[in-house]
Every structure is written in structure tokens, then in C-alpha cells.
């Protein structure tokens, strides 16, 4: 799978937008066979589901121009769909509510919306319905979440099933980003298989990074000698890069290696893994040697790093 470009990602979002707006019928002159246009219907929805909102609140929360909202509200007032009265808390503001006519039209529109979505879901098996809902929740979470409010990740021990996931994801990521072939997957499977089969908690460990309940990274500490540990299989999901996941995983591995009595910690990587190498250098690892090799279907430069504990 080729790595996507910004242009291709933009077009993918636009393609989905065109598909979805057509599928749910928002391109029609009115929404859901109601007398309302899409902007009017959204105002009706907000007024129906809020406790006496003001025009200022609607402008702020919907990020709409006040003049535009004022014109829409005037139209709804003239048609007898909404009422307004002066706020008892601030006489400069006007509170909005639905009239009996507005309530009736809102109820019909809301029921039509529920029926349309029910019909849409009815064409899918339950498992695919749940998958669709999960995907939509992911879209909302990713677009709604500002960078400064990104959920913190957690680290946990490995659990049954984690190894298969890690092997699969690392294989996919390295194939996508660097073009590595199936021999890389074979190497990962061998490392993970031996780790599980011979796991000694007194000398070894594994950390799984999770965010929003999903695995976003991992690293292993394995025995490489009586006084030497080895850091292996560090990886971070693209969606979690920039959050400090890699640095935290490496730091945990180093701290635990010291606690287990290791005097040295080594690792092997390749020079094209630039982000990982920056983490190793920042943690104090020293490059001991490097050598060219043909592995994973590519010509690479392997590097051996060492940290004195």
C-alpha cells in the first residue's frame, strides 16, 4: 500500500463528503420532506433541544454569521414556527422557543430523520452496523479534538492477543512507509514468539501504549546476556506520533532495565528510522557500529547502539 499524500487525503475527504451529503439527502431543496432548508432545520433542532437559547448562543455554537442567523430567524418567526421573548436575566437578549406549529413540524422532521437512518442501517448486517457506528464516532473524535486537548496515553503490560496485533501493525506500517517485504514480518513473529514462549518477568518486559482504548505503540525488553538487556520492536502508530509515546516507551524500558540489574542496554535499528534514532540519542545511547545489509527486500544500513546503565 503506497503512502498517501496530502493531496490524496484531501480528495478522499471531499469524495466522502460528496457521497454522504447525497446519501442522506441534504442536497434536496428542503430537508427530510419538511418545509425547512438545511440551515433552518439546524436552528429548529437547536431551539428544540436547548432551554430557551438566545440568537447569540446559536451564532457562537454553530459558528455562523449573526446577520445570516438573524435573517433565518426572521423567516421562521414570520412562518409562525418560533416565538421569542425578552430574557429575564439579561434584558438585552431575546430567548427563543418553538411554537405549537414549530413543535409539530419538528416532531415530524425528527421522526422522518430516525426512519431514514433506520432504513439506511436496515440494509446492513448488525456487525456492519456496529462497524459503521464505530467509524463515525472515530470521525467525530478526530475532527473535534483540538491538539491541546488530546487524550493522554497509558502504558500497560502485554495481554493475550497483543503479539498478533503488534506483528500485523508493524508489518503494515513498515511495508507502507519503507517498502519492506514479508521477511520483516517473519522476523517480528520470531521475536514475539520467543518472547511469549520464554517470558521471564524477572529479566524481561513489554509495554503496550494505549490511547482511546486502541494500541498506539509498544516496546520490548529482552535478555541479551547476564548483564545486558536489549530494547526491541519499538513502534508508534502514525496517529499518536508527536505525543511523546516513543520517548515514554524507551524511558520505561531503560528504567526497568536498571531495576532488573542490567548494566548495559543495546538495540539494533536501521539508519532510515530517523525518528526512532532521535529518541535513542536523546536517551543517551551511543552508536557503536553500522553495516550495510540486504534485508526485508531493501538495501539498508543497520546500526548497533549501546547505553551504559
Buried (B, 14 or more C-beta within 10 A) or exposed (E): EEEEEEEEEEEEEEEEEEEEEEEBBEEEEBBBEBEBBBBBBBBBBBBBEBEBBBBBBBBEEEEBEEEEBEEBBEBBBEBEBBBBEEEEEEEEBBBBBBBEEBBEBBEBBBEBBEEBEEEEBEEEEEEEBEEEEEEEEEEEEEEEEEEEEEEEBEBEEBEEEBBEBBBEBBBEBBBBEBEBBEEBBEBBBEBBEEBEEEEEEEBBBBBBBBBBEEBBBBBBBBBBEEEBBBBBBBBBBEEBEEBBBBBBBBBBBBEBBBEBEBEBBBBEBBEEBEEBBEBBEEBEBEBEEBEEEEBBBBEBEBBBBBBEB
